[in-house]
Amino acid sequence: MNTRIKILIPDLSTHISLPYADAGIQAGFPSPAQDYITESIDLNREIVTHPAATFYGRVSGDSMIEEGIEPGDIIVIDRSLEPADGDLAVCCLDGEFTLKRICLRPSEIWLQPSNEAFDPILVTPDNSFEIWGVVTHTIKNNRRRTRY
């Protein structure tokens, strides 16, 4: 399957308001910094639209690395969304979870990796298959890990 997912249930019972730079963060030329931050944001409310149908998953494997999804990243999975062609989805193929782009054709379903080292997977009638949920967000650690 190449990329596996460990599924976790989110705890949405708490609310943690974090400081939020409401004027935005420039990714181009630097702009003057704000003297203070007046807004706050609750990430549970921001990224979880359907709490009863939302799960987190921790990615292992590198079949989606060309999309910037790496081992250890956390994905937010919404099971209430209707999958559409091109969605990033957690699929259950022959009893194992895998993360792929789904390509829905009139008479075929393909699971597309984002790593040229892996081949696309054609789902056949011989496979046990379910699109388990649609990925809505990816949470990743952007800090470089120092090796000693």
Secondary structure, 3 states (H helix, E strand, C coil): CCCEEEEECCCCCCCCEEEECCCCCCCCCCCCCCCCCCEEEEHHHHHCCCHHHEEEEEEECCCCHHHCCCCCCEEEEECCCCCCCCCEEEEEECCEEEEEEEEEECCEEEEECCCCCCCCEEECCCCCEEEEEEEEEEECCCCCCCCC
